[in-house]
Amino acid sequence: MKRILIVEDEPEIREMIRFTLEPRGYVLSEADNAQDARRLLGKHAYDLILMDWMLPGRSGLEFTKEIKQKNQKSSPPIIMLTARADESDKVEGLDSGADDYITKPFSPRELAARIKAVIRRNSHIEQALSLEFNGLYIDPVQHLVTLQGDPANLSPAEYNLLYFFMSHPDRAYTRSQILDKVWGDNAYVEERTVDVHIRRLRKILTPSGHDAYIQTVRGVGYRFTPTKQKHV
């Protein structure tokens, strides 16, 4: 039985979410601000958090960053709920640590499907193995990335993207396929978002020369090839 924390200041939306999820067997807790949500997180272990962006006091975006920074190894997946639909907002939300991003208004069926997909994807990550290519190391248990022994600071979206690439070397993927594999087939994120995160990931990998591993495949998308490393 999965436990979900709803962090939302609008009672009508909380009621709609409860009406949608309780018949599906989820155990729900509710908070209308970050302070109350923080208290509940201290009492219970949750399988997922539904986080409203526009909370009173501390915003859901800031609270998501706090949760992910303090509990990198054990924080539950977070789905951001917001009326902000611009691509830049979606990128910012995912970079804050959100595992998915749902714009309001949303349908109950969409919400249920996306929750199921995120929980399933997170369980697969927990079972993943550590990987290493020529000094580029990633440990999913510790949620750790090192470059030639030095820790790298990646956002959750960049981390998930890198793990996907490292676990599927020498294969070309379209942007659509990368979205499906990294964000899930129910994540409504534009394909251009992949390009944004690729650029950021390459920048992080540049000092060690590992940025050359992520190659652009003209007319297709991207490929991770760990045999072509720049000399630094």
N, C-alpha and C positions, 0 to 999 in steps of 0.2 A: 504494500500500500504506500503510495507516494505522497509526501507532504509538501505543500506549496505555500509560500508566504506571499500574500498580496499586499503590495505597498502602493496605495492609491488613495488620494484624498477626496474623490468624488464617490459618495455612497451609492449612487445609481450604477456606476460602473462596477463597483465591488459586488453589488447585488447580482448584476448580470453575469459576472465571472463565477460567483458562487453557484448560481442557477445552472451554469454550463458545466462546471467541473465536479460538483458533488455527486450528481448521478453517475459520473464516470469513475467514482471510487476514490477520488483524491481527498486527502485530509487538508483542510484549509485553515490558515491563520490570517488575520487582517491587521494592518496598521495604516494610519493616514498621514504619517510623517516619519522621518528618518530616525528620530529618537526612539519612538515606540518600536519601530522595526528592529533597531539595534538591540533593544531589550529582548525581543522575541528570539533573535538569532543567538543570544546568549543562553536561552533556555532549551531550544530545540535544534535538531539537525534537519535541514530542509533539502529536498531533492531539486527544488527550483524556486526562483524568486521572480515574480511579475512586478516590474518596477516602473512606476509612472515617472516621467521626466520632470514635470512641473509640480513638485511637492512644495508645501509651505516650509519656510526656513531653509534647510539644506536640500538642494535639488537632488532629484533622482540620479542625475549624471554624476554629481560629486559623490553621492553615497555609493554608487556603483564602483567608482574608482577606489573609494575607501575600503570596501569589502574585498575587492580583488587584490589590493596592495597588502592588506593585513593578513589575508588568508589565501595566498597563492596556491598552496598545496591542497586545500580542502574546501575552498569556497564553492557554493552551489552555482550551477549555471543561472544566468540572468537574462530574461527577456524584457527589453525596454518597451514600454507602452507610451505613445506620445502622438500628439496631433502634428508634430513637426515632420513634414514629409520631404523636405529638400534633401538632395543627395549629400550635401555637406553635413547636414544634421545626422544622417544615417552613418556616415563615416565617423563622425565624432562620437556617436553613441556606441558603435562597435569598438572604437579605439579605447573607450573608457573601460571596456571589459565586458560589455553586453554580448551575449552569445547569439542573440537575434533581436530584431527590431520590428515592432508591429505598429503601424500608424492607425490612429483613430479616425473614423469609426471602423471597427473590425467586426467580422461575423463570428458568432460562437463556434461554428465548425472550423473556421480558419484558426482561431485561438487554440482549440483542442488539438488540432493536427500539428500545429507548430510546437506546442508544449511536448507532445509525444515525440516529435522528431528531435528536439533539443535534449530531452532526457535520454533518449536512445543513443544519440551521438556522444553525449558525455560519458555514458557507461562504456562505450568503446574506447574512449580516450584513456579511462582509468585502467584498462587492460593492456594498453600499448606498451611496447618495449623501447628501451633506450636505443639511440642510433648515433653513429659517428662516421664522418667522412673527412679524413685528412685534417683533423683538428677542429672541425665543426661538430659539436656534440650537443645532443638534446636528450633530456631525461624527463619523461612525462610524469613520473612519480613525484619528483621534486619540482616539476614545472621549471626546469632550469635549462638555459642555453649558454654554452661557453664557446668562445672563439680562441683557439690556441691556449686554452686554459683560463682565459679571462671571461667573466660573466658578461652577458649581453642583456640589455634592457629592451625587451620586446613587449608590445601590447598583446593582449590575449588574441586578437585577430591575427596579428603578425606571427605569433607563436603557432597558432593552429595551421596557418598557411605554410609555415616552414616545416612543421611536422608532416603535413601531407606531402610536400615535395620530397622530403628526405625518405619517406616510406614508399615513394613511387618514383624512383630514379629512372632516367633515360626514357621517359614516356612523355609524349606531347599531349597537352590537354587544352581544350578550348576554355574561354572564360566562363562559359555556361557550365561546363563540367566541373571547373574549379569551384564555382559557386555551390553546385550541388554537393560536392564532396566535403568542402570546408564549412560552409554555412548551412548546408542541408537543403534538400529539395523543396522545403516549405519556406525557405528564407527569401523574402521578396526584396532582394538587394540588386541594384543595377549592375550590369557587367562592368561598367566603368569603375566601379568600386574595387574590382580586382586589380586594375591598373594602379590605382592609388596605393594600395597596400603592397603591391610588387615594388613600386618605387621606394616606399619607405623601408621595406625589408632589404632591398639592395643597398640602400644607404647605410643601414646598420652593419651589413656584412662587408662593406667596402674596405675598412681598415685592415682586415685579415685576408683580403683577396677573395673571399668566398662569394662575393656578389656575382662573379663570373659563372658560378654554378647555375644561376637562374637565367636561362636563355630565352629570348623572344623567338618564336617560330613564326615566320612571316605567313600570314594568311590562316594561321591556326590559333595560336595562343602562346603558351609557355611550356618550357621543359626544364627539369632539374637534372643537370649532367655534372656529376661530381668529379670529373676527370680533367676539367679545364679550369685551372686556377691561375690567377695573375700572380706574378712575382712582386712581393711587397718588401 
